[in-house]
Amino acid sequence: MDFFLVYTIVVFVGTFIVLGLILYAEYTKLDELESYFSENEKVCRHKRFWKRNQRIDRFHRMGLMIDILSTPKAFLKAGLVTEAELASVPLALKRWALWPYRVACVWFVASCVWYIWFHGWPEWI
């Protein structure tokens, strides 16, 4: 079997796996994650703005949680979160919030490699 075909299958199947992980995190872990920041003004304001429980609303609410958990020093320095709020979030929950999106970044790079491999190197570069 050709290596490109195997790579294509892995990237194609990986798309659904990554999407499934992201949807699982958004629909099962988001509310629990937001409960640890229930007194936080920024999280509450963000939750009020994106209050409908549709996919795009959960996506934006999860985006704020990922920003807070992936760059906590910036949010601490700006005074938007406290160390107690960050320390209260269990490590397993942080992993469920961050890893699907980190895997999505790796998948995006793998998809770019597949595109270049399939179409060839663009001539404008």
PyMOL commands that set and color helices and strands:
alter all, ss='L'
color gray80, all
select helices_A, chain A and resi 3-35+41-49+55-70+72-78+83-88+91-119
alter helices_A, ss='H'
color red, helices_A
deselect
rebuild
show_as cartoon
